[in-house]
Amino acid sequence: PRFSVKVEKREKNHADLKISSAAVSDSALYYCALRPTVTGKTSALYKNLLQ
């Protein structure tokens, strides 16, 4: 995959986004939510990557 995210167990408010084979067309502002922020259906959005 071109995009991958690494979440450190010790720092729960920190996530690293890695873009492999990045190109100029990939330049943008990327937002990351470590927990669901908009919808009430949290089970559909939340995947615990720390387990």
mmCIF entry with sequence, helices, sheets and N, C-alpha, C, O atoms, coordinates in Angstrom:
data_MODEL
# 
_entry.id   MODEL 
# 
_entity.id                         1 
_entity.type                       polymer 
_entity.pdbx_number_of_molecules   1 
# 
_entity_poly.entity_id                      1 
_entity_poly.type                           'polypeptide(L)' 
_entity_poly.nstd_linkage                   no 
_entity_poly.nstd_monomer                   no 
_entity_poly.pdbx_seq_one_letter_code       PRFSVKVEKREKNHADLKISSAAVSDSALYYCALRPTVTGKTSALYKNLLQ 
_entity_poly.pdbx_seq_one_letter_code_can   PRFSVKVEKREKNHADLKISSAAVSDSALYYCALRPTVTGKTSALYKNLLQ 
_entity_poly.pdbx_strand_id                 A 
# 
loop_
_entity_poly_seq.entity_id 
_entity_poly_seq.num 
_entity_poly_seq.mon_id 
_entity_poly_seq.hetero 
1 1  PRO n 
1 2  ARG n 
1 3  PHE n 
1 4  SER n 
1 5  VAL n 
1 6  LYS n 
1 7  VAL n 
1 8  GLU n 
1 9  LYS n 
1 10 ARG n 
1 11 GLU n 
1 12 LYS n 
1 13 ASN n 
1 14 HIS n 
1 15 ALA n 
1 16 ASP n 
1 17 LEU n 
1 18 LYS n 
1 19 ILE n 
1 20 SER n 
1 21 SER n 
1 22 ALA n 
1 23 ALA n 
1 24 VAL n 
1 25 SER n 
1 26 ASP n 
1 27 SER n 
1 28 ALA n 
1 29 LEU n 
1 30 TYR n 
1 31 TYR n 
1 32 CYS n 
1 33 ALA n 
1 34 LEU n 
1 35 ARG n 
1 36 PRO n 
1 37 THR n 
1 38 VAL n 
1 39 THR n 
1 40 GLY n 
1 41 LYS n 
1 42 THR n 
1 43 SER n 
1 44 ALA n 
1 45 LEU n 
1 46 TYR n 
1 47 LYS n 
1 48 ASN n 
1 49 LEU n 
1 50 LEU n 
1 51 GLN n 
# 
_struct_asym.id          A 
_struct_asym.entity_id   1 
# 
loop_
_struct_conf.conf_type_id 
_struct_conf.id 
_struct_conf.pdbx_PDB_helix_id 
_struct_conf.beg_label_comp_id 
_struct_conf.beg_label_asym_id 
_struct_conf.beg_label_seq_id 
_struct_conf.pdbx_beg_PDB_ins_code 
_struct_conf.end_label_comp_id 
_struct_conf.end_label_asym_id 
_struct_conf.end_label_seq_id 
_struct_conf.pdbx_end_PDB_ins_code 
_struct_conf.beg_auth_comp_id 
_struct_conf.beg_auth_asym_id 
_struct_conf.beg_auth_seq_id 
_struct_conf.end_auth_comp_id 
_struct_conf.end_auth_asym_id 
_struct_conf.end_auth_seq_id 
_struct_conf.pdbx_PDB_helix_class 
_struct_conf.details 
_struct_conf.pdbx_PDB_helix_length 
HELX_P HELX_P1 AA1 VAL A 24 ? ASP A 26 ? VAL A 24 ASP A 26 5 ? 3 
HELX_P HELX_P2 AA2 THR A 42 ? LEU A 45 ? THR A 42 LEU A 45 1 ? 4 
# 
_struct_conf_type.id          HELX_P 
_struct_conf_type.criteria    ? 
_struct_conf_type.reference   ? 
# 
_struct_sheet.id               AA1 
_struct_sheet.type             ? 
_struct_sheet.number_strands   2 
_struct_sheet.details          ? 
# 
_struct_sheet_order.sheet_id     AA1 
_struct_sheet_order.range_id_1   1 
_struct_sheet_order.range_id_2   2 
_struct_sheet_order.offset       ? 
_struct_sheet_order.sense        anti-parallel 
# 
loop_
_struct_sheet_range.sheet_id 
_struct_sheet_range.id 
_struct_sheet_range.beg_label_comp_id 
_struct_sheet_range.beg_label_asym_id 
_struct_sheet_range.beg_label_seq_id 
_struct_sheet_range.pdbx_beg_PDB_ins_code 
_struct_sheet_range.end_label_comp_id 
_struct_sheet_range.end_label_asym_id 
_struct_sheet_range.end_label_seq_id 
_struct_sheet_range.pdbx_end_PDB_ins_code 
_struct_sheet_range.beg_auth_comp_id 
_struct_sheet_range.beg_auth_asym_id 
_struct_sheet_range.beg_auth_seq_id 
_struct_sheet_range.end_auth_comp_id 
_struct_sheet_range.end_auth_asym_id 
_struct_sheet_range.end_auth_seq_id 
AA1 1 PHE A 3  ? VAL A 7  ? PHE A 3  VAL A 7  
AA1 2 ALA A 15 ? ILE A 19 ? ALA A 15 ILE A 19 
# 
loop_
_atom_site.group_PDB 
_atom_site.id 
_atom_site.type_symbol 
_atom_site.label_atom_id 
_atom_site.label_alt_id 
_atom_site.label_comp_id 
_atom_site.label_asym_id 
_atom_site.label_entity_id 
_atom_site.label_seq_id 
_atom_site.pdbx_PDB_ins_code 
_atom_site.Cartn_x 
_atom_site.Cartn_y 
_atom_site.Cartn_z 
_atom_site.occupancy 
_atom_site.B_iso_or_equiv 
_atom_site.pdbx_formal_charge 
_atom_site.auth_seq_id 
_atom_site.auth_comp_id 
_atom_site.auth_asym_id 
_atom_site.auth_atom_id 
_atom_site.pdbx_PDB_model_num 
ATOM 1   N N  . PRO A 1 1  ? 0.831   -1.215 0.000  1.00 0.00 ? 1  PRO A N  1 
ATOM 2   C CA . PRO A 1 1  ? 0.000   0.000  0.000  1.00 0.00 ? 1  PRO A CA 1 
ATOM 3   C C  . PRO A 1 1  ? 0.863   1.261  0.000  1.00 0.00 ? 1  PRO A C  1 
ATOM 4   O O  . PRO A 1 1  ? 1.947   1.270  0.583  1.00 0.00 ? 1  PRO A O  1 
ATOM 5   N N  . ARG A 1 2  ? 0.400   2.293  -0.632 1.00 0.00 ? 2  ARG A N  1 
ATOM 6   C CA . ARG A 1 2  ? 1.156   3.547  -0.691 1.00 0.00 ? 2  ARG A CA 1 
ATOM 7   C C  . ARG A 1 2  ? 1.104   4.308  0.619  1.00 0.00 ? 2  ARG A C  1 
ATOM 8   O O  . ARG A 1 2  ? 2.042   5.034  0.948  1.00 0.00 ? 2  ARG A O  1 
ATOM 9   N N  . PHE A 1 3  ? 0.019   4.156  1.377  1.00 0.00 ? 3  PHE A N  1 
ATOM 10  C CA . PHE A 1 3  ? -0.141  4.870  2.638  1.00 0.00 ? 3  PHE A CA 1 
ATOM 11  C C  . PHE A 1 3  ? -0.110  3.869  3.782  1.00 0.00 ? 3  PHE A C  1 
ATOM 12  O O  . PHE A 1 3  ? -0.765  2.828  3.722  1.00 0.00 ? 3  PHE A O  1 
ATOM 13  N N  . SER A 1 4  ? 0.645   4.181  4.816  1.00 0.00 ? 4  SER A N  1 
ATOM 14  C CA . SER A 1 4  ? 0.636   3.344  6.013  1.00 0.00 ? 4  SER A CA 1 
ATOM 15  C C  . SER A 1 4  ? 0.729   4.252  7.235  1.00 0.00 ? 4  SER A C  1 
ATOM 16  O O  . SER A 1 4  ? 1.268   5.357  7.170  1.00 0.00 ? 4  SER A O  1 
ATOM 17  N N  . VAL A 1 5  ? 0.192   3.763  8.343  1.00 0.00 ? 5  VAL A N  1 
ATOM 18  C CA . VAL A 1 5  ? 0.174   4.538  9.582  1.00 0.00 ? 5  VAL A CA 1 
ATOM 19  C C  . VAL A 1 5  ? 0.781   3.696  10.690 1.00 0.00 ? 5  VAL A C  1 
ATOM 20  O O  . VAL A 1 5  ? 0.486   2.508  10.820 1.00 0.00 ? 5  VAL A O  1 
ATOM 21  N N  . LYS A 1 6  ? 1.625   4.323  11.477 1.00 0.00 ? 6  LYS A N  1 
ATOM 22  C CA . LYS A 1 6  ? 2.221   3.658  12.635 1.00 0.00 ? 6  LYS A CA 1 
ATOM 23  C C  . LYS A 1 6  ? 1.809   4.422  13.882 1.00 0.00 ? 6  LYS A C  1 
ATOM 24  O O  . LYS A 1 6  ? 2.074   5.618  14.002 1.00 0.00 ? 6  LYS A O  1 
ATOM 25  N N  . VAL A 1 7  ? 1.158   3.725  14.811 1.00 0.00 ? 7  VAL A N  1 
ATOM 26  C CA . VAL A 1 7  ? 0.721   4.327  16.068 1.00 0.00 ? 7  VAL A CA 1 
ATOM 27  C C  . VAL A 1 7  ? 1.557   3.721  17.184 1.00 0.00 ? 7  VAL A C  1 
ATOM 28  O O  . VAL A 1 7  ? 1.591   2.502  17.348 1.00 0.00 ? 7  VAL A O  1 
ATOM 29  N N  . GLU A 1 8  ? 2.225   4.563  17.944 1.00 0.00 ? 8  GLU A N  1 
ATOM 30  C CA . GLU A 1 8  ? 3.043   4.098  19.062 1.00 0.00 ? 8  GLU A CA 1 
ATOM 31  C C  . GLU A 1 8  ? 2.159   3.829  20.275 1.00 0.00 ? 8  GLU A C  1 
ATOM 32  O O  . GLU A 1 8  ? 1.299   4.645  20.609 1.00 0.00 ? 8  GLU A O  1 
ATOM 33  N N  . LYS A 1 9  ? 2.363   2.697  20.932 1.00 0.00 ? 9  LYS A N  1 
ATOM 34  C CA . LYS A 1 9  ? 1.574   2.365  22.118 1.00 0.00 ? 9  LYS A CA 1 
ATOM 35  C C  . LYS A 1 9  ? 1.816   3.344  23.257 1.00 0.00 ? 9  LYS A C  1 
ATOM 36  O O  . LYS A 1 9  ? 0.894   3.672  24.004 1.00 0.00 ? 9  LYS A O  1 
ATOM 37  N N  . ARG A 1 10 ? 3.057   3.810  23.392 1.00 0.00 ? 10 ARG A N  1 
ATOM 38  C CA . ARG A 1 10 ? 3.385   4.714  24.502 1.00 0.00 ? 10 ARG A CA 1 
ATOM 39  C C  . ARG A 1 10 ? 2.803   6.110  24.292 1.00 0.00 ? 10 ARG A C  1 
ATOM 40  O O  . ARG A 1 10 ? 2.429   6.773  25.260 1.00 0.00 ? 10 ARG A O  1 
ATOM 41  N N  . GLU A 1 11 ? 2.723   6.557  23.061 1.00 0.00 ? 11 GLU A N  1 
ATOM 42  C CA . GLU A 1 11 ? 2.229   7.902  22.772 1.00 0.00 ? 11 GLU A CA 1 
ATOM 43  C C  . GLU A 1 11 ? 0.929   7.787  21.990 1.00 0.00 ? 11 GLU A C  1 
ATOM 44  O O  . GLU A 1 11 ? 0.939   7.764  20.759 1.00 0.00 ? 11 GLU A O  1 
ATOM 45  N N  . LYS A 1 12 ? -0.175  7.716  22.695 1.00 0.00 ? 12 LYS A N  1 
ATOM 46  C CA . LYS A 1 12 ? -1.461  7.456  22.059 1.00 0.00 ? 12 LYS A CA 1 
ATOM 47  C C  . LYS A 1 12 ? -1.969  8.629  21.232 1.00 0.00 ? 12 LYS A C  1 
ATOM 48  O O  . LYS A 1 12 ? -2.891  8.462  20.433 1.00 0.00 ? 12 LYS A O  1 
ATOM 49  N N  . ASN A 1 13 ? -1.390  9.806  21.406 1.00 0.00 ? 13 ASN A N  1 
ATOM 50  C CA . ASN A 1 13 ? -1.809  10.965 20.620 1.00 0.00 ? 13 ASN A CA 1 
ATOM 51  C C  . ASN A 1 13 ? -0.868  11.231 19.454 1.00 0.00 ? 13 ASN A C  1 
ATOM 52  O O  . ASN A 1 13 ? -0.855  12.334 18.907 1.00 0.00 ? 13 ASN A O  1 
ATOM 53  N N  . HIS A 1 14 ? -0.084  10.236 19.070 1.00 0.00 ? 14 HIS A N  1 
ATOM 54  C CA . HIS A 1 14 ? 0.909   10.412 18.014 1.00 0.00 ? 14 HIS A CA 1 
ATOM 55  C C  . HIS A 1 14 ? 0.775   9.282  16.997 1.00 0.00 ? 14 HIS A C  1 
ATOM 56  O O  . HIS A 1 14 ? 0.735   8.108  17.364 1.00 0.00 ? 14 HIS A O  1 
ATOM 57  N N  . ALA A 1 15 ? 0.706   9.644  15.725 1.00 0.00 ? 15 ALA A N  1 
ATOM 58  C CA . ALA A 1 15 ? 0.670   8.653  14.651 1.00 0.00 ? 15 ALA A CA 1 
ATOM 59  C C  . ALA A 1 15 ? 1.536   9.155  13.508 1.00 0.00 ? 15 ALA A C  1 
ATOM 60  O O  . ALA A 1 15 ? 1.499   10.337 13.165 1.00 0.00 ? 15 ALA A O  1 
ATOM 61  N N  . ASP A 1 16 ? 2.315   8.259  12.920 1.00 0.00 ? 16 ASP A N  1 
ATOM 62  C CA . ASP A 1 16 ? 3.160   8.604  11.779 1.00 0.00 ? 16 ASP A CA 1 
ATOM 63  C C  . ASP A 1 16 ? 2.497   8.119  10.499 1.00 0.00 ? 16 ASP A C  1 
ATOM 64  O O  . ASP A 1 16 ? 2.134   6.948  10.389 1.00 0.00 ? 16 ASP A O  1 
ATOM 65  N N  . LEU A 1 17 ? 2.340   9.010  9.536  1.00 0.00 ? 17 LEU A N  1 
ATOM 66  C CA . LEU A 1 17 ? 1.805   8.660  8.222  1.00 0.00 ? 17 LEU A CA 1 
ATOM 67  C C  . LEU A 1 17 ? 2.976   8.532  7.266  1.00 0.00 ? 17 LEU A C  1 
ATOM 68  O O  . LEU A 1 17 ? 3.770   9.461  7.118  1.00 0.00 ? 17 LEU A O  1 
ATOM 69  N N  . LYS A 1 18 ? 3.081   7.381  6.618  1.00 0.00 ? 18 LYS A N  1 
ATOM 70  C CA . LYS A 1 18 ? 4.159   7.161  5.654  1.00 0.00 ? 18 LYS A CA 1 
ATOM 71  C C  . LYS A 1 18 ? 3.540   7.005  4.271  1.00 0.00 ? 18 LYS A C  1 
ATOM 72  O O  . LYS A 1 18 ? 2.634   6.195  4.073  1.00 0.00 ? 18 LYS A O  1 
ATOM 73  N N  . ILE A 1 19 ? 4.036   7.788  3.319  1.00 0.00 ? 19 ILE A N  1 
ATOM 74  C CA . ILE A 1 19 ? 3.582   7.704  1.932  1.00 0.00 ? 19 ILE A CA 1 
ATOM 75  C C  . ILE A 1 19 ? 4.759   7.202  1.110  1.00 0.00 ? 19 ILE A C  1 
ATOM 76  O O  . ILE A 1 19 ? 5.760   7.902  0.963  1.00 0.00 ? 19 ILE A O  1 
ATOM 77  N N  . SER A 1 20 ? 4.642   5.996  0.577  1.00 0.00 ? 20 SER A N  1 
ATOM 78  C CA . SER A 1 20 ? 5.728   5.468  -0.241 1.00 0.00 ? 20 SER A CA 1 
ATOM 79  C C  . SER A 1 20 ? 5.540   5.922  -1.685 1.00 0.00 ? 20 SER A C  1 
ATOM 80  O O  . SER A 1 20 ? 4.412   6.096  -2.148 1.00 0.00 ? 20 SER A O  1 
ATOM 81  N N  . SER A 1 21 ? 6.624   6.106  -2.374 1.00 0.00 ? 21 SER A N  1 
ATOM 82  C CA . SER A 1 21 ? 6.617   6.581  -3.764 1.00 0.00 ? 21 SER A CA 1 
ATOM 83  C C  . SER A 1 21 ? 5.830   7.878  -3.898 1.00 0.00 ? 21 SER A C  1 
ATOM 84  O O  . SER A 1 21 ? 4.998   8.016  -4.795 1.00 0.00 ? 21 SER A O  1 
ATOM 85  N N  . ALA A 1 22 ? 6.091   8.820  -3.012 1.00 0.00 ? 22 ALA A N  1 
ATOM 86  C CA . ALA A 1 22 ? 5.370   10.093 -3.034 1.00 0.00 ? 22 ALA A CA 1 
ATOM 87  C C  . ALA A 1 22 ? 5.729   10.892 -4.281 1.00 0.00 ? 22 ALA A C  1 
ATOM 88  O O  . ALA A 1 22 ? 6.871   10.885 -4.739 1.00 0.00 ? 22 ALA A O  1 
ATOM 89  N N  . ALA A 1 23 ? 4.726   11.578 -4.817 1.00 0.00 ? 23 ALA A N  1 
ATOM 90  C CA . ALA A 1 23 ? 4.905   12.424 -5.995 1.00 0.00 ? 23 ALA A CA 1 
ATOM 91  C C  . ALA A 1 23 ? 4.414   13.826 -5.664 1.00 0.00 ? 23 ALA A C  1 
ATOM 92  O O  . ALA A 1 23 ? 3.746   14.031 -4.651 1.00 0.00 ? 23 ALA A O  1 
ATOM 93  N N  . VAL A 1 24 ? 4.741   14.781 -6.509 1.00 0.00 ? 24 VAL A N  1 
ATOM 94  C CA . VAL A 1 24 ? 4.300   16.160 -6.299 1.00 0.00 ? 24 VAL A CA 1 
ATOM 95  C C  . VAL A 1 24 ? 2.780   16.226 -6.228 1.00 0.00 ? 24 VAL A C  1 
ATOM 96  O O  . VAL A 1 24 ? 2.233   17.039 -5.482 1.00 0.00 ? 24 VAL A O  1 
ATOM 97  N N  . SER A 1 25 ? 2.094   15.388 -6.988 1.00 0.00 ? 25 SER A N  1 
ATOM 98  C CA . SER A 1 25 ? 0.623   15.392 -6.986 1.00 0.00 ? 25 SER A CA 1 
ATOM 99  C C  . SER A 1 25 ? 0.040   14.920 -5.654 1.00 0.00 ? 25 SER A C  1 
ATOM 100 O O  . SER A 1 25 ? -1.151  15.111 -5.409 1.00 0.00 ? 25 SER A O  1 
ATOM 101 N N  . ASP A 1 26 ? 0.854   14.307 -4.787 1.00 0.00 ? 26 ASP A N  1 
ATOM 102 C CA . ASP A 1 26 ? 0.396   13.865 -3.466 1.00 0.00 ? 26 ASP A CA 1 
ATOM 103 C C  . ASP A 1 26 ? 0.404   14.989 -2.438 1.00 0.00 ? 26 ASP A C  1 
ATOM 104 O O  . ASP A 1 26 ? -0.090  14.806 -1.325 1.00 0.00 ? 26 ASP A O  1 
ATOM 105 N N  . SER A 1 27 ? 0.952   16.146 -2.789 1.00 0.00 ? 27 SER A N  1 
ATOM 106 C CA . SER A 1 27 ? 1.036   17.228 -1.810 1.00 0.00 ? 27 SER A CA 1 
ATOM 107 C C  . SER A 1 27 ? -0.361  17.714 -1.456 1.00 0.00 ? 27 SER A C  1 
ATOM 108 O O  . SER A 1 27 ? -1.158  18.068 -2.324 1.00 0.00 ? 27 SER A O  1 
ATOM 109 N N  . ALA A 1 28 ? -0.631  17.720 -0.175 1.00 0.00 ? 28 ALA A N  1 
ATOM 110 C CA . ALA A 1 28 ? -1.947  18.093 0.338  1.00 0.00 ? 28 ALA A CA 1 
ATOM 111 C C  . ALA A 1 28 ? -1.837  18.244 1.848  1.00 0.00 ? 28 ALA A C  1 
ATOM 112 O O  . ALA A 1 28 ? -0.780  18.017 2.437  1.00 0.00 ? 28 ALA A O  1 
ATOM 113 N N  . LEU A 1 29 ? -2.925  18.624 2.447  1.00 0.00 ? 29 LEU A N  1 
ATOM 114 C CA . LEU A 1 29 ? -3.022  18.659 3.897  1.00 0.00 ? 29 LEU A CA 1 
ATOM 115 C C  . LEU A 1 29 ? -3.786  17.416 4.316  1.00 0.00 ? 29 LEU A C  1 
ATOM 116 O O  . LEU A 1 29 ? -4.945  17.243 3.939  1.00 0.00 ? 29 LEU A O  1 
ATOM 117 N N  . TYR A 1 30 ? -3.149  16.550 5.090  1.00 0.00 ? 30 TYR A N  1 
ATOM 118 C CA . TYR A 1 30 ? -3.760  15.294 5.506  1.00 0.00 ? 30 TYR A CA 1 
ATOM 119 C C  . TYR A 1 30 ? -4.224  15.405 6.953  1.00 0.00 ? 30 TYR A C  1 
ATOM 120 O O  . TYR A 1 30 ? -3.484  15.866 7.822  1.00 0.00 ? 30 TYR A O  1 
ATOM 121 N N  . TYR A 1 31 ? -5.457  14.977 7.198  1.00 0.00 ? 31 TYR A N  1 
ATOM 122 C CA . TYR A 1 31 ? -6.020  14.978 8.546  1.00 0.00 ? 31 TYR A CA 1 
ATOM 123 C C  . TYR A 1 31 ? -6.084  13.549 9.052  1.00 0.00 ? 31 TYR A C  1 
ATOM 124 O O  . TYR A 1 31 ? -6.335  12.617 8.288  1.00 0.00 ? 31 TYR A O  1 
ATOM 125 N N  . CYS A 1 32 ? -5.857  13.390 10.332 1.00 0.00 ? 32 CYS A N  1 
ATOM 126 C CA . CYS A 1 32 ? -5.908  12.071 10.946 1.00 0.00 ? 32 CYS A CA 1 
ATOM 127 C C  . CYS A 1 32 ? -6.734  12.152 12.219 1.00 0.00 ? 32 CYS A C  1 
ATOM 128 O O  . CYS A 1 32 ? -6.516  13.026 13.058 1.00 0.00 ? 32 CYS A O  1 
ATOM 129 N N  . ALA A 1 33 ? -7.673  11.246 12.355 1.00 0.00 ? 33 ALA A N  1 
ATOM 130 C CA . ALA A 1 33 ? -8.452  11.151 13.589 1.00 0.00 ? 33 ALA A CA 1 
ATOM 131 C C  . ALA A 1 33 ? -8.089  9.834  14.259 1.00 0.00 ? 33 ALA A C  1 
ATOM 132 O O  . ALA A 1 33 ? -8.286  8.768  13.675 1.00 0.00 ? 33 ALA A O  1 
ATOM 133 N N  . LEU A 1 34 ? -7.570  9.894  15.458 1.00 0.00 ? 34 LEU A N  1 
ATOM 134 C CA . LEU A 1 34 ? -7.200  8.680  16.178 1.00 0.00 ? 34 LEU A CA 1 
ATOM 135 C C  . LEU A 1 34 ? -8.407  7.984  16.783 1.00 0.00 ? 34 LEU A C  1 
ATOM 136 O O  . LEU A 1 34 ? -8.307  6.853  17.260 1.00 0.00 ? 34 LEU A O  1 
ATOM 137 N N  . ARG A 1 35 ? -9.531  8.652  16.763 1.00 0.00 ? 35 ARG A N  1 
ATOM 138 C CA . ARG A 1 35 ? -10.790 8.039  17.190 1.00 0.00 ? 35 ARG A CA 1 
ATOM 139 C C  . ARG A 1 35 ? -11.904 8.689  16.379 1.00 0.00 ? 35 ARG A C  1 
ATOM 140 O O  . ARG A 1 35 ? -11.709 9.789  15.862 1.00 0.00 ? 35 ARG A O  1 
ATOM 141 N N  . PRO A 1 36 ? -13.068 8.047  16.249 1.00 0.00 ? 36 PRO A N  1 
ATOM 142 C CA . PRO A 1 36 ? -14.172 8.620  15.463 1.00 0.00 ? 36 PRO A CA 1 
ATOM 143 C C  . PRO A 1 36 ? -14.576 9.990  16.000 1.00 0.00 ? 36 PRO A C  1 
ATOM 144 O O  . PRO A 1 36 ? -14.648 10.191 17.212 1.00 0.00 ? 36 PRO A O  1 
ATOM 145 N N  . THR A 1 37 ? -14.835 10.921 15.100 1.00 0.00 ? 37 THR A N  1 
ATOM 146 C CA . THR A 1 37 ? -15.141 12.279 15.529 1.00 0.00 ? 37 THR A CA 1 
ATOM 147 C C  . THR A 1 37 ? -16.457 12.820 15.002 1.00 0.00 ? 37 THR A C  1 
ATOM 148 O O  . THR A 1 37 ? -16.920 13.848 15.496 1.00 0.00 ? 37 THR A O  1 
ATOM 149 N N  . VAL A 1 38 ? -17.087 12.175 14.018 1.00 0.00 ? 38 VAL A N  1 
ATOM 150 C CA . VAL A 1 38 ? -18.242 12.775 13.364 1.00 0.00 ? 38 VAL A CA 1 
ATOM 151 C C  . VAL A 1 38 ? -19.524 11.987 13.573 1.00 0.00 ? 38 VAL A C  1 
ATOM 152 O O  . VAL A 1 38 ? -20.540 12.564 13.961 1.00 0.00 ? 38 VAL A O  1 
ATOM 153 N N  . THR A 1 39 ? -19.502 10.709 13.332 1.00 0.00 ? 39 THR A N  1 
ATOM 154 C CA . THR A 1 39 ? -20.725 9.911  13.322 1.00 0.00 ? 39 THR A CA 1 
ATOM 155 C C  . THR A 1 39 ? -20.955 9.205  14.655 1.00 0.00 ? 39 THR A C  1 
ATOM 156 O O  . THR A 1 39 ? -20.024 9.030  15.441 1.00 0.00 ? 39 THR A O  1 
ATOM 157 N N  . GLY A 1 40 ? -22.181 8.807  14.900 1.00 0.00 ? 40 GLY A N  1 
ATOM 158 C CA . GLY A 1 40 ? -22.510 8.057  16.102 1.00 0.00 ? 40 GLY A CA 1 
ATOM 159 C C  . GLY A 1 40 ? -22.238 6.575  15.956 1.00 0.00 ? 40 GLY A C  1 
ATOM 160 O O  . GLY A 1 40 ? -22.266 5.851  16.951 1.00 0.00 ? 40 GLY A O  1 
ATOM 161 N N  . LYS A 1 41 ? -21.975 6.099  14.745 1.00 0.00 ? 41 LYS A N  1 
ATOM 162 C CA . LYS A 1 41 ? -21.734 4.673  14.501 1.00 0.00 ? 41 LYS A CA 1 
ATOM 163 C C  . LYS A 1 41 ? -20.243 4.381  14.652 1.00 0.00 ? 41 LYS A C  1 
ATOM 164 O O  . LYS A 1 41 ? -19.534 4.158  13.670 1.00 0.00 ? 41 LYS A O  1 
ATOM 165 N N  . THR A 1 42 ? -19.796 4.387  15.876 1.00 0.00 ? 42 THR A N  1 
ATOM 166 C CA . THR A 1 42 ? -18.360 4.234  16.119 1.00 0.00 ? 42 THR A CA 1 
ATOM 167 C C  . THR A 1 42 ? -17.847 2.843  15.765 1.00 0.00 ? 42 THR A C  1 
ATOM 168 O O  . THR A 1 42 ? -16.680 2.701  15.401 1.00 0.00 ? 42 THR A O  1 
ATOM 169 N N  . SER A 1 43 ? -18.681 1.819  15.862 1.00 0.00 ? 43 SER A N  1 
ATOM 170 C CA . SER A 1 43 ? -18.199 0.472  15.557 1.00 0.00 ? 43 SER A CA 1 
ATOM 171 C C  . SER A 1 43 ? -17.831 0.327  14.089 1.00 0.00 ? 43 SER A C  1 
ATOM 172 O O  . SER A 1 43 ? -16.984 -0.497 13.744 1.00 0.00 ? 43 SER A O  1 
ATOM 173 N N  . ALA A 1 44 ? -18.456 1.118  13.218 1.00 0.00 ? 44 ALA A N  1 
ATOM 174 C CA . ALA A 1 44 ? -18.149 1.047  11.792 1.00 0.00 ? 44 ALA A CA 1 
ATOM 175 C C  . ALA A 1 44 ? -16.832 1.745  11.460 1.00 0.00 ? 44 ALA A C  1 
ATOM 176 O O  . ALA A 1 44 ? -16.202 1.419  10.454 1.00 0.00 ? 44 ALA A O  1 
ATOM 177 N N  . LEU A 1 45 ? -16.409 2.694  12.284 1.00 0.00 ? 45 LEU A N  1 
ATOM 178 C CA . LEU A 1 45 ? -15.224 3.482  11.980 1.00 0.00 ? 45 LEU A CA 1 
ATOM 179 C C  . LEU A 1 45 ? -13.986 3.065  12.752 1.00 0.00 ? 45 LEU A C  1 
ATOM 180 O O  . LEU A 1 45 ? -12.869 3.242  12.264 1.00 0.00 ? 45 LEU A O  1 
ATOM 181 N N  . TYR A 1 46 ? -14.155 2.525  13.927 1.00 0.00 ? 46 TYR A N  1 
ATOM 182 C CA . TYR A 1 46 ? -13.026 2.308  14.827 1.00 0.00 ? 46 TYR A CA 1 
ATOM 183 C C  . TYR A 1 46 ? -12.413 0.929  14.619 1.00 0.00 ? 46 TYR A C  1 
ATOM 184 O O  . TYR A 1 46 ? -13.105 -0.087 14.680 1.00 0.00 ? 46 TYR A O  1 
ATOM 185 N N  . LYS A 1 47 ? -11.135 0.909  14.379 1.00 0.00 ? 47 LYS A N  1 
ATOM 186 C CA . LYS A 1 47 ? -10.384 -0.335 14.330 1.00 0.00 ? 47 LYS A CA 1 
ATOM 187 C C  . LYS A 1 47 ? -9.180  -0.154 15.239 1.00 0.00 ? 47 LYS A C  1 
ATOM 188 O O  . LYS A 1 47 ? -8.349  0.723  15.002 1.00 0.00 ? 47 LYS A O  1 
ATOM 189 N N  . ASN A 1 48 ? -9.080  -0.961 16.258 1.00 0.00 ? 48 ASN A N  1 
ATOM 190 C CA . ASN A 1 48 ? -7.986  -0.841 17.215 1.00 0.00 ? 48 ASN A CA 1 
ATOM 191 C C  . ASN A 1 48 ? -6.717  -1.424 16.607 1.00 0.00 ? 48 ASN A C  1 
ATOM 192 O O  . ASN A 1 48 ? -6.573  -2.642 16.503 1.00 0.00 ? 48 ASN A O  1 
ATOM 193 N N  . LEU A 1 49 ? -5.797  -0.550 16.206 1.00 0.00 ? 49 LEU A N  1 
ATOM 194 C CA . LEU A 1 49 ? -4.554  -0.986 15.585 1.00 0.00 ? 49 LEU A CA 1 
ATOM 195 C C  . LEU A 1 49 ? -3.507  -1.392 16.605 1.00 0.00 ? 49 LEU A C  1 
ATOM 196 O O  . LEU A 1 49 ? -2.448  -1.903 16.239 1.00 0.00 ? 49 LEU A O  1 
ATOM 197 N N  . LEU A 1 50 ? -3.792  -1.172 17.879 1.00 0.00 ? 50 LEU A N  1 
ATOM 198 C CA . LEU A 1 50 ? -2.804  -1.450 18.917 1.00 0.00 ? 50 LEU A CA 1 
ATOM 199 C C  . LEU A 1 50 ? -2.866  -2.878 19.436 1.00 0.00 ? 50 LEU A C  1 
ATOM 200 O O  . LEU A 1 50 ? -2.015  -3.267 20.236 1.00 0.00 ? 50 LEU A O  1 
ATOM 201 N N  . GLN A 1 51 ? -3.826  -3.662 19.017 1.00 0.00 ? 51 GLN A N  1 
ATOM 202 C CA . GLN A 1 51 ? -3.935  -5.034 19.518 1.00 0.00 ? 51 GLN A CA 1 
ATOM 203 C C  . GLN A 1 51 ? -3.362  -6.019 18.535 1.00 0.00 ? 51 GLN A C  1 
ATOM 204 O O  . GLN A 1 51 ? -3.370  -7.223 18.791 1.00 0.00 ? 51 GLN A O  1 
# 
